[in-house]
Amino acid sequence: MTRWRELVLGPFGAQWRQGLAWAVTFVLLVVSTVAFWPAFKGSTAIEDAFKLLPSALVQAFGLQDFASAAGYLRGGLYEVLVPLMFAASAVLLVAFSVAAEEDAGRIELFVTQPITRGAFLTGRVIAVALWLVVLVAVVLVSQLVSDAVFDLVIGTDRIVATVVLCGLLGAFHGGLALLVAGMTARPGVVLAVGLGVALVGYLVAALFQLSDVLKPFGAISPWNWALAGEPLMRETAPWRYVALLVPAGILTAIGLIAFGRRDIRAA
């Protein structure tokens, strides 16, 4: 048990600066966005302005019903910014705790110890997962407190479901980043693949619905699995959590296997 605490808490503590930076960024984003809610509450001017835009474009960027509490949060936070930040944070945490460490030659010191490679990397996976849990809690608390302060009324269950789904979307991309890190010690490749897939996934979910031909293929995007059910508006189907969590676990498992079978890059 002591060894596992070291394997998990060591990398978790080593990432405190990065984790703290993400936490502060999330808090500032949520609070500053909700603080403007009183100016938009019940306003018809913004709705009239959006009516001048193509309806498909408004839907693609989640700007419909912007004068309602749920519509405001969706368009201002949870359609693009928060889920993209969760994906980016997970990818960066994996890249710097695994690929960058190996690229710098520091992993050799650990894998020569009497522990398996699988245990070493699992400890780092758990550390990244813990940081994602922390960030989910930070966003959730910030959102609920801001809602109470600025009189933004929306069901707590809707907020919880939305934030958890965004966190699971981050876990999916973190699993993908770990798969790449398990195959190669190139942090640039890990970042390019992880962040690139996140951006492409958003574009597929947002823009494919503008085309009758491409719209059916929008379902391949993890963003669609997470947010197409509009969790701020209605109850979330349980399969959406599973659709994100299971692939994240599979990608992580493949990354662990790949890491255990290849040569560790020397300094």
PEWOHU-V351518 format. One record per pair of residues at least 12 apart in sequence whose C-alpha atoms are under 6 Angstrom apart, sorted by the first residue. I is the first residue (numbers start at 0). GAP is how many residues later the second one is. Records with the same first field share a line. If there is no record, write none. Layout:
BEGIN
I->GAP + GAP
END
This chain:
BEGIN
6->116
7->115 + 116 + 119
11->115
22->112
26->115
30->115
39->27
40->26
41->25
42->24
55->154
59->146
61->13 + 17
62->12
69->162
82->83
85->84
86->83 + 86
89->80 + 84
90->83 + 86 + 103
94->92
98->82 + 86 + 87 + 88
99->87
101->83
102->82
103->163
104->161 + 162
116->143
135->31
157->73 + 74
161->69
164->61
167->76
171->76
172->21
174->73 + 76 + 77
175->75
176->13 + 17
177->74 + 77
178->72 + 73 + 76
181->73 + 76 + 77
182->75
200->20
203->14
204->13 + 16 + 19
224->15
225->14
END
